[in-house]
Amino acid sequence: MTAPIDSLQIGMHWFGERPGGLDRMFMSLVEALPGEGVNVRGLVAGSGAVREVTAGRVEAFADAHAPLGVRLWRARRHSRQLVGMKRPDVVATHFALYAAPLAGVLGGVPRVVHFHGPWADESFPEGGGGLSIAARRALERFVYRSGTRHIVLSRAFGDILERTYGVRDESIRVVPGCVDVDRFDIATTKDEARELLGVATDRPLVFCVRRLVTRMGLENLIDAMFFVRQAVPDVLLVIAGKGPLAELLQARIEARGLVSAVHLAGFVEDAALPLWYRAADLSVVPTVSLEGFGLTTIESLAAGTPVLVTPVGGLPEAVAPLSPDLVLPAGGFHAIAAGMADALRGRIALPDADACLAYARGRFDLPVVARGVARVYREAIEAH
């Protein structure tokens, strides 16, 4: 039997306090890695409640809204305290900003960098200035190049890590995102889910959950619905999520005459997501840039609902092995509209619920992914 190892995990926020893809992955690994022989201690920006809800495994080094200098200083101080109590076998970093203060604290300890995406580039569409972008990229480069091994969610993100940050390809390992399949594989039927959500049972339903920002392609999705409705008149698209584009997207819906066909549901509680996926005939991920994997893709599949994706970043890698028909030929509204209409009218053979579920369970279930991550941690220890 493989001997247990101790890990120190440096995250961003705790998912229960600040939902996001990176934070969900961090939480999932904190929960699943012990089952693969990896003991976990973690640090995030958050409230004092984090320690309680994680049974002491994860601590908040500072409030997420504290001044930047305070957060960085406290991240360094807390990491020193944890190392003083017990030196870890491996350090896993998930967010470059909070990993940087560890410089010099953990000399001689192998590091595994979890690359969840180019932080600098992802911040630019949401208003980051030129100087801050340059500073963020420099900080990322410093953190990433210090890694013994690097875990990416897709080969597409591996290419970015190598090309943009100068990380050697031989240190990069692809381990996909994970989902608790049992949580999404609910016993509720489609009609039952719709009744619980107050959605009509006699309309084709398409579901999309995204942060309402430009790179998610929601403008294209709304424009596509103008044409989808001509082929499927009673179709309903529900977009879940919040973000700075909410008012602009609602105005776009009204300008296109789609008020009865497109509904912005706002933030949907995490506990309700399995119901929404199960209620839908189809989900869609219309991203236009910087999508390393797309956790919503495998959440949908775990609920037994097929998902159409644009050919962006790691999205095709996530779903093409199940069916190449799930990957749209392009990301514009014409391609999205044609794909959605064909799927809803049965012109393309989508995988059924059992196939979606089996695929998600075999490739992306928590224990499967945690096993892959643990393997990279041990490889980093042996190589250091």
Secondary structure as a PSIPRED ss2 file (coil, helix, strand):
# PSIPRED VFORMAT (PSIPRED V4.0)

   1 M C   1.000  0.000  0.000
   2 T C   1.000  0.000  0.000
   3 A C   1.000  0.000  0.000
   4 P C   1.000  0.000  0.000
   5 I E   0.000  0.000  1.000
   6 D E   0.000  0.000  1.000
   7 S E   0.000  0.000  1.000
   8 L E   0.000  0.000  1.000
   9 Q E   0.000  0.000  1.000
  10 I E   0.000  0.000  1.000
  11 G E   0.000  0.000  1.000
  12 M E   0.000  0.000  1.000
  13 H E   0.000  0.000  1.000
  14 W C   1.000  0.000  0.000
  15 F C   1.000  0.000  0.000
  16 G C   1.000  0.000  0.000
  17 E C   1.000  0.000  0.000
  18 R C   1.000  0.000  0.000
  19 P C   1.000  0.000  0.000
  20 G C   1.000  0.000  0.000
  21 G H   0.000  1.000  0.000
  22 L H   0.000  1.000  0.000
  23 D H   0.000  1.000  0.000
  24 R H   0.000  1.000  0.000
  25 M H   0.000  1.000  0.000
  26 F H   0.000  1.000  0.000
  27 M H   0.000  1.000  0.000
  28 S H   0.000  1.000  0.000
  29 L H   0.000  1.000  0.000
  30 V H   0.000  1.000  0.000
  31 E H   0.000  1.000  0.000
  32 A H   0.000  1.000  0.000
  33 L H   0.000  1.000  0.000
  34 P H   0.000  1.000  0.000
  35 G H   0.000  1.000  0.000
  36 E H   0.000  1.000  0.000
  37 G C   1.000  0.000  0.000
  38 V E   0.000  0.000  1.000
  39 N E   0.000  0.000  1.000
  40 V E   0.000  0.000  1.000
  41 R E   0.000  0.000  1.000
  42 G E   0.000  0.000  1.000
  43 L E   0.000  0.000  1.000
  44 V E   0.000  0.000  1.000
  45 A E   0.000  0.000  1.000
  46 G C   1.000  0.000  0.000
  47 S C   1.000  0.000  0.000
  48 G C   1.000  0.000  0.000
  49 A H   0.000  1.000  0.000
  50 V H   0.000  1.000  0.000
  51 R H   0.000  1.000  0.000
  52 E H   0.000  1.000  0.000
  53 V H   0.000  1.000  0.000
  54 T C   1.000  0.000  0.000
  55 A C   1.000  0.000  0.000
  56 G C   1.000  0.000  0.000
  57 R C   1.000  0.000  0.000
  58 V E   0.000  0.000  1.000
  59 E E   0.000  0.000  1.000
  60 A E   0.000  0.000  1.000
  61 F E   0.000  0.000  1.000
  62 A E   0.000  0.000  1.000
  63 D C   1.000  0.000  0.000
  64 A C   1.000  0.000  0.000
  65 H C   1.000  0.000  0.000
  66 A C   1.000  0.000  0.000
  67 P C   1.000  0.000  0.000
  68 L H   0.000  1.000  0.000
  69 G H   0.000  1.000  0.000
  70 V H   0.000  1.000  0.000
  71 R H   0.000  1.000  0.000
  72 L H   0.000  1.000  0.000
  73 W H   0.000  1.000  0.000
  74 R H   0.000  1.000  0.000
  75 A H   0.000  1.000  0.000
  76 R H   0.000  1.000  0.000
  77 R H   0.000  1.000  0.000
  78 H H   0.000  1.000  0.000
  79 S H   0.000  1.000  0.000
  80 R H   0.000  1.000  0.000
  81 Q H   0.000  1.000  0.000
  82 L H   0.000  1.000  0.000
  83 V H   0.000  1.000  0.000
  84 G H   0.000  1.000  0.000
  85 M H   0.000  1.000  0.000
  86 K C   1.000  0.000  0.000
  87 R C   1.000  0.000  0.000
  88 P C   1.000  0.000  0.000
  89 D C   1.000  0.000  0.000
  90 V E   0.000  0.000  1.000
  91 V E   0.000  0.000  1.000
  92 A E   0.000  0.000  1.000
  93 T E   0.000  0.000  1.000
  94 H C   1.000  0.000  0.000
  95 F C   1.000  0.000  0.000
  96 A H   0.000  1.000  0.000
  97 L H   0.000  1.000  0.000
  98 Y H   0.000  1.000  0.000
  99 A H   0.000  1.000  0.000
 100 A H   0.000  1.000  0.000
 101 P H   0.000  1.000  0.000
 102 L H   0.000  1.000  0.000
 103 A C   1.000  0.000  0.000
 104 G C   1.000  0.000  0.000
 105 V C   1.000  0.000  0.000
 106 L C   1.000  0.000  0.000
 107 G C   1.000  0.000  0.000
 108 G C   1.000  0.000  0.000
 109 V C   1.000  0.000  0.000
 110 P C   1.000  0.000  0.000
 111 R E   0.000  0.000  1.000
 112 V E   0.000  0.000  1.000
 113 V E   0.000  0.000  1.000
 114 H E   0.000  0.000  1.000
 115 F E   0.000  0.000  1.000
 116 H C   1.000  0.000  0.000
 117 G C   1.000  0.000  0.000
 118 P C   1.000  0.000  0.000
 119 W H   0.000  1.000  0.000
 120 A H   0.000  1.000  0.000
 121 D H   0.000  1.000  0.000
 122 E H   0.000  1.000  0.000
 123 S H   0.000  1.000  0.000
 124 F H   0.000  1.000  0.000
 125 P H   0.000  1.000  0.000
 126 E H   0.000  1.000  0.000
 127 G C   1.000  0.000  0.000
 128 G C   1.000  0.000  0.000
 129 G C   1.000  0.000  0.000
 130 G H   0.000  1.000  0.000
 131 L H   0.000  1.000  0.000
 132 S H   0.000  1.000  0.000
 133 I H   0.000  1.000  0.000
 134 A H   0.000  1.000  0.000
 135 A H   0.000  1.000  0.000
 136 R H   0.000  1.000  0.000
 137 R H   0.000  1.000  0.000
 138 A H   0.000  1.000  0.000
 139 L H   0.000  1.000  0.000
 140 E H   0.000  1.000  0.000
 141 R H   0.000  1.000  0.000
 142 F H   0.000  1.000  0.000
 143 V H   0.000  1.000  0.000
 144 Y H   0.000  1.000  0.000
 145 R C   1.000  0.000  0.000
 146 S C   1.000  0.000  0.000
 147 G C   1.000  0.000  0.000
 148 T C   1.000  0.000  0.000
 149 R E   0.000  0.000  1.000
 150 H E   0.000  0.000  1.000
 151 I E   0.000  0.000  1.000
 152 V E   0.000  0.000  1.000
 153 L C   1.000  0.000  0.000
 154 S C   1.000  0.000  0.000
 155 R H   0.000  1.000  0.000
 156 A H   0.000  1.000  0.000
 157 F H   0.000  1.000  0.000
 158 G H   0.000  1.000  0.000
 159 D H   0.000  1.000  0.000
 160 I H   0.000  1.000  0.000
 161 L H   0.000  1.000  0.000
 162 E H   0.000  1.000  0.000
 163 R H   0.000  1.000  0.000
 164 T H   0.000  1.000  0.000
 165 Y H   0.000  1.000  0.000
 166 G C   1.000  0.000  0.000
 167 V C   1.000  0.000  0.000
 168 R C   1.000  0.000  0.000
 169 D H   0.000  1.000  0.000
 170 E H   0.000  1.000  0.000
 171 S H   0.000  1.000  0.000
 172 I E   0.000  0.000  1.000
 173 R E   0.000  0.000  1.000
 174 V E   0.000  0.000  1.000
 175 V C   1.000  0.000  0.000
 176 P C   1.000  0.000  0.000
 177 G C   1.000  0.000  0.000
 178 C C   1.000  0.000  0.000
 179 V E   0.000  0.000  1.000
 180 D C   1.000  0.000  0.000
 181 V H   0.000  1.000  0.000
 182 D H   0.000  1.000  0.000
 183 R H   0.000  1.000  0.000
 184 F H   0.000  1.000  0.000
 185 D C   1.000  0.000  0.000
 186 I C   1.000  0.000  0.000
 187 A C   1.000  0.000  0.000
 188 T C   1.000  0.000  0.000
 189 T C   1.000  0.000  0.000
 190 K H   0.000  1.000  0.000
 191 D H   0.000  1.000  0.000
 192 E H   0.000  1.000  0.000
 193 A H   0.000  1.000  0.000
 194 R H   0.000  1.000  0.000
 195 E H   0.000  1.000  0.000
 196 L H   0.000  1.000  0.000
 197 L H   0.000  1.000  0.000
 198 G C   1.000  0.000  0.000
 199 V C   1.000  0.000  0.000
 200 A C   1.000  0.000  0.000
 201 T C   1.000  0.000  0.000
 202 D C   1.000  0.000  0.000
 203 R C   1.000  0.000  0.000
 204 P C   1.000  0.000  0.000
 205 L E   0.000  0.000  1.000
 206 V E   0.000  0.000  1.000
 207 F E   0.000  0.000  1.000
 208 C E   0.000  0.000  1.000
 209 V E   0.000  0.000  1.000
 210 R C   1.000  0.000  0.000
 211 R C   1.000  0.000  0.000
 212 L C   1.000  0.000  0.000
 213 V C   1.000  0.000  0.000
 214 T H   0.000  1.000  0.000
 215 R H   0.000  1.000  0.000
 216 M H   0.000  1.000  0.000
 217 G C   1.000  0.000  0.000
 218 L H   0.000  1.000  0.000
 219 E H   0.000  1.000  0.000
 220 N H   0.000  1.000  0.000
 221 L H   0.000  1.000  0.000
 222 I H   0.000  1.000  0.000
 223 D H   0.000  1.000  0.000
 224 A H   0.000  1.000  0.000
 225 M H   0.000  1.000  0.000
 226 F H   0.000  1.000  0.000
 227 F H   0.000  1.000  0.000
 228 V H   0.000  1.000  0.000
 229 R H   0.000  1.000  0.000
 230 Q H   0.000  1.000  0.000
 231 A H   0.000  1.000  0.000
 232 V C   1.000  0.000  0.000
 233 P C   1.000  0.000  0.000
 234 D C   1.000  0.000  0.000
 235 V C   1.000  0.000  0.000
 236 L E   0.000  0.000  1.000
 237 L E   0.000  0.000  1.000
 238 V E   0.000  0.000  1.000
 239 I E   0.000  0.000  1.000
 240 A E   0.000  0.000  1.000
 241 G C   1.000  0.000  0.000
 242 K C   1.000  0.000  0.000
 243 G C   1.000  0.000  0.000
 244 P C   1.000  0.000  0.000
 245 L C   1.000  0.000  0.000
 246 A H   0.000  1.000  0.000
 247 E H   0.000  1.000  0.000
 248 L H   0.000  1.000  0.000
 249 L H   0.000  1.000  0.000
 250 Q H   0.000  1.000  0.000
 251 A H   0.000  1.000  0.000
 252 R H   0.000  1.000  0.000
 253 I H   0.000  1.000  0.000
 254 E H   0.000  1.000  0.000
 255 A H   0.000  1.000  0.000
 256 R C   1.000  0.000  0.000
 257 G C   1.000  0.000  0.000
 258 L C   1.000  0.000  0.000
 259 V C   1.000  0.000  0.000
 260 S C   1.000  0.000  0.000
 261 A C   1.000  0.000  0.000
 262 V E   0.000  0.000  1.000
 263 H E   0.000  0.000  1.000
 264 L E   0.000  0.000  1.000
 265 A E   0.000  0.000  1.000
 266 G E   0.000  0.000  1.000
 267 F C   1.000  0.000  0.000
 268 V C   1.000  0.000  0.000
 269 E C   1.000  0.000  0.000
 270 D H   0.000  1.000  0.000
 271 A H   0.000  1.000  0.000
 272 A H   0.000  1.000  0.000
 273 L H   0.000  1.000  0.000
 274 P H   0.000  1.000  0.000
 275 L H   0.000  1.000  0.000
 276 W H   0.000  1.000  0.000
 277 Y H   0.000  1.000  0.000
 278 R H   0.000  1.000  0.000
 279 A H   0.000  1.000  0.000
 280 A C   1.000  0.000  0.000
 281 D C   1.000  0.000  0.000
 282 L E   0.000  0.000  1.000
 283 S E   0.000  0.000  1.000
 284 V E   0.000  0.000  1.000
 285 V E   0.000  0.000  1.000
 286 P C   1.000  0.000  0.000
 287 T C   1.000  0.000  0.000
 288 V C   1.000  0.000  0.000
 289 S C   1.000  0.000  0.000
 290 L C   1.000  0.000  0.000
 291 E C   1.000  0.000  0.000
 292 G C   1.000  0.000  0.000
 293 F C   1.000  0.000  0.000
 294 G C   1.000  0.000  0.000
 295 L H   0.000  1.000  0.000
 296 T H   0.000  1.000  0.000
 297 T H   0.000  1.000  0.000
 298 I H   0.000  1.000  0.000
 299 E H   0.000  1.000  0.000
 300 S H   0.000  1.000  0.000
 301 L H   0.000  1.000  0.000
 302 A H   0.000  1.000  0.000
 303 A C   1.000  0.000  0.000
 304 G C   1.000  0.000  0.000
 305 T C   1.000  0.000  0.000
 306 P C   1.000  0.000  0.000
 307 V E   0.000  0.000  1.000
 308 L E   0.000  0.000  1.000
 309 V E   0.000  0.000  1.000
 310 T C   1.000  0.000  0.000
 311 P C   1.000  0.000  0.000
 312 V C   1.000  0.000  0.000
 313 G C   1.000  0.000  0.000
 314 G C   1.000  0.000  0.000
 315 L H   0.000  1.000  0.000
 316 P H   0.000  1.000  0.000
 317 E H   0.000  1.000  0.000
 318 A H   0.000  1.000  0.000
 319 V H   0.000  1.000  0.000
 320 A C   1.000  0.000  0.000
 321 P C   1.000  0.000  0.000
 322 L C   1.000  0.000  0.000
 323 S C   1.000  0.000  0.000
 324 P H   0.000  1.000  0.000
 325 D H   0.000  1.000  0.000
 326 L H   0.000  1.000  0.000
 327 V E   0.000  0.000  1.000
 328 L C   1.000  0.000  0.000
 329 P C   1.000  0.000  0.000
 330 A C   1.000  0.000  0.000
 331 G C   1.000  0.000  0.000
 332 G C   1.000  0.000  0.000
 333 F H   0.000  1.000  0.000
 334 H H   0.000  1.000  0.000
 335 A H   0.000  1.000  0.000
 336 I H   0.000  1.000  0.000
 337 A H   0.000  1.000  0.000
 338 A H   0.000  1.000  0.000
 339 G H   0.000  1.000  0.000
 340 M H   0.000  1.000  0.000
 341 A H   0.000  1.000  0.000
 342 D H   0.000  1.000  0.000
 343 A H   0.000  1.000  0.000
 344 L H   0.000  1.000  0.000
 345 R C   1.000  0.000  0.000
 346 G C   1.000  0.000  0.000
 347 R C   1.000  0.000  0.000
 348 I C   1.000  0.000  0.000
 349 A C   1.000  0.000  0.000
 350 L C   1.000  0.000  0.000
 351 P C   1.000  0.000  0.000
 352 D C   1.000  0.000  0.000
 353 A H   0.000  1.000  0.000
 354 D H   0.000  1.000  0.000
 355 A H   0.000  1.000  0.000
 356 C H   0.000  1.000  0.000
 357 L H   0.000  1.000  0.000
 358 A H   0.000  1.000  0.000
 359 Y H   0.000  1.000  0.000
 360 A H   0.000  1.000  0.000
 361 R H   0.000  1.000  0.000
 362 G H   0.000  1.000  0.000
 363 R H   0.000  1.000  0.000
 364 F H   0.000  1.000  0.000
 365 D E   0.000  0.000  1.000
 366 L H   0.000  1.000  0.000
 367 P H   0.000  1.000  0.000
 368 V H   0.000  1.000  0.000
 369 V H   0.000  1.000  0.000
 370 A H   0.000  1.000  0.000
 371 R H   0.000  1.000  0.000
 372 G H   0.000  1.000  0.000
 373 V H   0.000  1.000  0.000
 374 A H   0.000  1.000  0.000
 375 R H   0.000  1.000  0.000
 376 V H   0.000  1.000  0.000
 377 Y H   0.000  1.000  0.000
 378 R H   0.000  1.000  0.000
 379 E H   0.000  1.000  0.000
 380 A H   0.000  1.000  0.000
 381 I H   0.000  1.000  0.000
 382 E H   0.000  1.000  0.000
 383 A H   0.000  1.000  0.000
 384 H C   1.000  0.000  0.000
